Every structure is written in structure tokens, then in C-alpha cells.
């Protein structure tokens, strides 16, 4: 059998698994990569100063900052001018030669952060035809949280006219035997290194190697062994971004787009749930413009339980629900009874949704990191609540047997550990 037929067969095997071999674009040699790569747009959404400082550090250098819309700016009104500027910047970067194509393949990467020394991943493309966010989905690629449809239009608007796919989407595989990414990492010295640099704003360090098509047979074999309950990938981060890409693909199909249209595919990073650097953190809640005494009364009425001032205690799911809280002049733990087996975040989010609906002046944000939450909650009219973590050992099996987690249940890493925009892919023919 010749090499061409072997590669063709491997591509077919990968396609059955919803995986494509992309032509990835990277900045041309000489680009200051520290200024090029910036963190996911949905991070530091209540800390505009972070993005203002990033803008100052980037200056006039080529940067993915000019190709994304940080969500902290969505409150500024009509985003259309910003989106038009993003579309124009993408076209300009392509025309000016700021991006170079690699040969078809994957990128193996290793990321250190302020909290972990190594977190390994692999960039590849996934077929949006093999992904569904519909409740009860049995697709190969499934969400990990419920999709809020009203959150999709802004993300679709950004992607609709975009020439480039810049991913911050993270997919997880349940690979306890380390069959997929780790063998490639062990052989990385034989691969071409394509980047190696420090990330801006304390994001750590990242190194990447190009994985050519000659290695795809082993990748396909590993992936074929990992599907469980009909599921291969779970969306660890970027649920709504992938859902927006899916909706946009359905829109393009309805307009007559061919089956090989590049928008059918999304560029993602895949990580192993069992990698030592993949740490699950709860996503905390911050309320703003809230009357604390009224909030405490409402929680007592709706949830029962007691506010116990003191140090915030470690939290875990158990015979009762426990939430750490921080108010401007008080902190402690709110403890209430646990009826049934529902998660703490389910009960509490239902309460918050109803409370926000009845108090139009109150706003909410979802915060990664305990320090950031406490700093925000100490300001007048604010309140912070610490949620418990999820159980990693039952993560995949719960999705298969029960379904998605309540929205904003967990985060992989702290805010500064999130994916940085670095790699790109054309999604316009």
C-alpha cells in the first residue's frame, strides 16, 4: 500500500471520529509572540483594567487583541463598529503576510502557568456535524453545560464575517491510560518546534511542535479507543463559542454552503482529563448593586439554612450544601439542607436567576479565582459566593448518564491559565 492511500485511509478514520487535519496558521518569523497572544475574550470581564493594560503592552505590534472582542466591552453599547474593525484587521493581517501556513497537521503543545508546571494539549479541527448542544445529545462531541441561546448571537456576529478562526475552545478526552497526547509528547524531540515563548500578563509559558500527517495513524488508533457511551470529546471550555460556530455552520448550510466549506470545522485544543496540569476549579458568583440585608433575607426564605460568620471553609458536595460568602463587611459560610442529590450550584443558580429577575438593578458576573472574587465582593453593594468543585473522577460518566452540568459550574484553571489566542485557521473559502 502506498503512502497516499495510507494517508487517505487515516483521514477517513479521523473523519468518522469528527476530527480533521487542519492547515494551521501561525505568525510569521520575527513576530513578537508575547504581544501576539492574548487570553480568551471571556476572561477578566469585570476587570477592564486588565484589558486596558494588555492594550498598553501590545501597542502597535501585530496582536490577536485586534482580532477579538473582549467581553468587558460588550457593555459599551452597539458592538458593530468593533466587529467591523475586527473583520478588517483579519483581512489586513492576511494581506500583509502576518500569518504563515503550516503543512497540514496538528500542533502538540505544553503550557506552564503560575499554578502548574505542565499542561499538555493538541490543536486539531473538529467537525461541527458531529457536535450537538441539544439536550439529551448523543453526539460524539458534547457540551458540559447547558447552552443559553441568548448568549449565542453576539458570538455569531463576531464569527459571521470573520476570515479567521481563533480558538479558545478546549475539549477534553477521558484517557486514563495516556494513549493519545502523551506518546507524542515523549517523542517531541523528533518534531519541528514552531513556537516557544512567555505569555503576556503572567500567563506562563507555552511551547508548540508541529505534528505532521505521518503521525496521524497512531492518533487515529488512540482516538478510536477513547469513545465511551458514544461520546469522544467533552467541551471543557468555550461551550458557547463552539455552539455559536455550530449555529453559524447551520446558517451557512441553509444558504447553500457546500459540505467541504471551511466553516464546517472548528479549531480546538484537546487535553486529557487525567493530565496533572488539568485542574478543575469552581466558578464563583459575584453580585453588584445589591442590598446585602435584603439578599440575606431572600436566601434564608428560599433556601433555608444559616449564615455563619468566620473564615470560609473548604467546600464539597455532601449531606448538606455549603457556600462560602464575602460581603463588604463580613465573610463566612452559608449552610443549608440538601434535599435529594442535586448539586449545590443547581439550587443556588435557580435562586440567583429568580432574584435577578425580580431586582432589575442587580447584576451578576461569574468569577474565576477566589482572590479576584473576594476583591470584587469587598466593594460596597457587592456580594461574592464561593461554589464547591466538581468531582473529576466521575466527570465523563456523569455527562453520559445524567447529562450536562448546570451552567458555569466549573473552570479548568484560573483566569490567567485559560487558552491564549495563538493559532488560526481560515474559515472563509
N, C-alpha and C positions, 0 to 999 in steps of 0.2 A: 504493500500500500504506500502510495507516495505521500509526501508531506502535505500537499494541497488538500487531498482527500481527508487526511487525518485532522487538519485544522477545521475543515468544513464539518466533519462529524462532531468535533468538540464544540464548535459554535452551536450546532443543533442541540447537543446535550445541555449546554448552558441556557439556550433559549427556552427549553422545556422547564427550566428552573426559574424563569423570569429574569435571567442575567444576560447582559450584553457586554461586549468588549468595546469600550469607547475609544475615541481619539481624543485624548485629554489635552487641553491647552494649559501651558504654564507661561509665566512671564519670561521674556527674552533675557538672555545673559546680560548682566550689568544692572538689572533692576534691583533696587533696594528692597529685598523681600520683607524686611521688618516693617517697612512702610506700606508695602503692598497688601499684606494680610491683616484683616481686622476681624474682630469677634462677631458672632452671629447677631443679626439685627434685632432679635427679640430679647437681648440681654441689656441690663442696666437701663431698663425702660423708665424707671423713676429717678434715674441719676443722670440728668442731661449733662452734668459737668464731665462725666466720663467721656461722652462723645465729643464734647467741645475740646477736651484735652487731646483726644485722638486726632481730631481735625488739625489742631495746632501742631502736633508731632508729625503728621503726614505732610502738611504744607502743600506744595505744588507737585510733589512726586506722584508718579502713577500709583494708584491705590484702588483696591476693591471698595474703599469707603465711598468712592464716586459712583459705584455700581450697585449700591444697595440703599435701602431707606430704613435707617434706624427707627425703631418703633416709638422712641421717645418723641419723635417729631410728628407723629400722627395726630397729636392734639392741636397742632398749629393750624388746622383747617384743611382746605382742599389740597390733597396731595398731588394733584395732576401736574403742576409745574415741576415738582421734584421728580416724578416718574418720567416726564418728558426729558428732563436733564439726564436721568439715569440711562434711558434708551439711547440718547445722543452720545453719552460717554462710552457706552459699549461699542457703538459703531465706530467712534473715533479711535478707540484703543485698537480695534481690529484693523482699521485702515492705516494707522500709524505704526503697525508692527510691534505693539507692546506684548503680543502673545504669540507663542510658537507651538505648533502641534507636536506631540509625541507620536511615535508609532502606536498603532492600536495595542492596547494592553491595560493593565491595572497599575495602580500605584500602591505599594506597600509602604506604610508609614509608622513611625514611632514618635510619640509625643510625651514629653515630660511637662509637668505642671508644678505650681508651688506646693502641691499636695501629694503627687505621685511621681515616681522616678521614670515609669514607663507605662504607656498605654498604646497598644498596637492596633492597627486597623488596616483596611484595604479599600481603596477607591475603585468603584465599578459602577456600571449602569444597570438599572432595573427597569423592567417592562411594566408600565402602568396598566397594561391589560391584565397583569397577574396580581394586581393590588386592588383592594376594596376597603373602604371605610364604613360600609353599610353595617348596621347592627346585625350580629349573628354571622358575619362573613366567614367563609371557609377558604378564602383565597390564600395563595402561597405567601403573600406579603400582607400583614395585618397591622392595624393601629394598636396602640397600647392604651389609648384613652378615647373617650367619646369625642366626636367631632362636632364643633359648634359651627353650624353652617354660616352664621352671620359673620364669622371671622374670616371666611374664605375670600369674599370679593376684593378687599384691599390687596391680598396676596396675589390673586388672579390678575388684578390690574397691573401690578408690577411685572409679572411674568408675561402678560399677553403681548406686549410689544418688544420684549427683550430679545436680543440676539444671542445672549449667553445664559447658560445655566450655571449658577454659582451656588454650590450646595453647602448648607449647614445641617443637612438631614443625616441622622445616624441610625443605622439599622443594626439590630442585634441578632446573633446566631447563638443557639444553645449547643455549645461544643465543649463538653467537659473533658473529652479526650484530646483536645487541642490538635485537631486534624487539618484545619483549614489555613489559618494565618500563621501559626507558629512554625510549621515546617519551612515556609517561605522565609520567615524571619531568620531562622537558623542558617539558611543558605544565602543571606542577603549580600555577602561579600562578592558573590558572583553576579550580582545585579548592578545596573547603572544607577548611581546615586544622582537624583535630579534636584534635590534641594536639601539644605541643612542650615538652619538659622534660628535666631531668637525671635520670639513673637512679641509684638508691641504690648505695652500696658501690662507687663507682668504675666503674660500668658504662657510663659515657659519656653520650651524649645521643641522644634519639630524637624525630623529628618525623613526624606522620602526616597524610595527606589522604584524604578520602572520595572514592572513585571511583564515580559513580552509574551506573545501568544504561544511560544514554545512551552510555557509552564502551565497552560490552561487545562491540559488533560488531568493533571493532578488536582487542580482546583475544582474541576467538574466532578471528579470522583468524590472529593471531600463533601461538596455540597449535596450530592445525591444521597449521602449517608446521614444528613442532618435534618431533613424534613421530619416533623413529628405531628401527628394529628392533621396532616395536610398542610401544616404551616412550616415555612423555612425561615422567614425573616419577621421580626417584630420591630416596629418603629420605636427606637429608644429616645429620639429627639427629632423635632421638626414635623410632628404629626400633621399640623395644619398646613405647613408648606408642601408636604407631599400630597395632601388632599387637594390643595389648590392646583398643583400640577396635574393631578388626575382629572379634575373638573375641566381644566383648560384643554386637556387632550380630548375629552369627550366633546367639548365645544368644537374643536378643530375637526374631529371626525364627522360631526353633524354638518360641517361646512364642506365636506368632501375631501379632507386630507387623506393622502394615501397611507397604507399600512406601514410603510417604511419612513414616515415623517419623523424627523429627529425629536419632535416634542413628545413622541410616544414614550420616550425614555427619560429617566431622571438620574442624574449623577448623585451618588450617595457614598458615605463611608460605612463600611461594615466592621463591627467589632464583636469579639467573643464575650458573651455574658460572663464567662469564667476567667477572663483576663484579670490579673491582680490590680490593674490600673483602672478597671471599670467599677466605680464606686457609686452606689445609689444613695441619693440624698432626698429627703422630703422637700417639697416645695411649700414654703410658708405663705401666710396671708397677711397683708397689711391693709388696714382701713384708714382712710383720710377724711377729714371734715366730719368726724363722728363725735357725738356726745357720749362720753365713756360711761357715765352713770346709767344713761338710757340703754346703752348696749349691754351692760352687765345685767340689767333687769330683764331685757328681752331674752338673753341667753338663759337666764335662770328659769324663765317661764317656759321657753320652748324645749330646752334640753334637760332641765333639772340640774342637780349637782351643785357643786360649791366652788367658789373662788378661794384658793388657799395661798395667801401671800408668802413669799420666800424665794429661794433660789429655784430656777427652772430645773425640774427633774428630768432624767432620761425618759424617753417615751417609747413605748412599744405596744403593739396590739395585744390585748389580753382580756381579762374578765371584766374590765371597765375601760372607758375612754378617758384619755388624759391629753390635755392641751396645755403646753406652756404659753404664758401670755406676758406681754410687756406693754404697759401704758406709760404715759409721760411721768407719772409719779409712783408707779407700783409695778411689780412683776411677781410672778408666781405660777401656780398651776390650777387649771380648771378641770375638775374631775366629775364625770357623770356616768350613770349606769349604762351598760352595754346590752341592749336587747338584741338577741339573735347574733348573727355572725357578720354583720355589715361592718365595713371599715370606718374608723373614726372620720376620715376625710369625707365619706359619703354623708353622714349625719351633719357634719359641720358645714359642708358646702351647701347642702339644702337649706340650712338655716341662713347662711350668708346670702344666698340668692333671693330668698324671701325678704330678708331685711333690707337689702339694697333696692329691691323693687318698691318697698314701702317708704324709702328715705332717699329721695332723688338727689340730695346734695352730697350723699356719702359715696365715695369711690373706693375701688379695690385694686391692689396690684399683687402679683404673685412673685415672691422673692426667693432667690437662690442664696443661701448663706445666712447663718444665724447672726453674724456680726452686722451685716447690712440691714437685716430686719430690725434688730434692736436699735440701731442708729436712727432709722426712719421712725420707729414707734415712740421714741423719746421726744419727738416734736409735738407741740400742743395740737390737740384734736386728732391724734393718731392712735392706732392700736395695732399691735402685732401678735400673731398666734403661731406657735411652733407646732408643726404636724409631725407624726411619727413616721419612720421609714417603712418601706415595703420589704417583704421577705424575698431576697434574691433567689433562694433555693427553689421556690415554687413559682417563679415569675412566668416562665413559659407555660407550665401546666395550667396555671390559673387562666391565662388568656384562652387556651384551647378549651377548657372545661367550663369556665364561668363567663368569659368574655372580657371586654376591655376594662381597664381601671377607671375609676372616676377621674374626670379631667384634673390636670395639674396635681397629680398625686406624687410624682417622683421626678427627680432630675438626676442625670448622670454627671456627677461632678458639680463643682461650684460654678458661678458665672464666668470667672476667668478661665475655666477649664473647657468651656464649650468650643465647638468647632470654629476655627477661623476660616474665612473665605480665602482660598488659595488657588485651587484647581478650577478650571472652567471647561465648558463644552458648548459647542454651537447647538442652538435649538431652532434656528431659522434655516431653511433649506439653502 
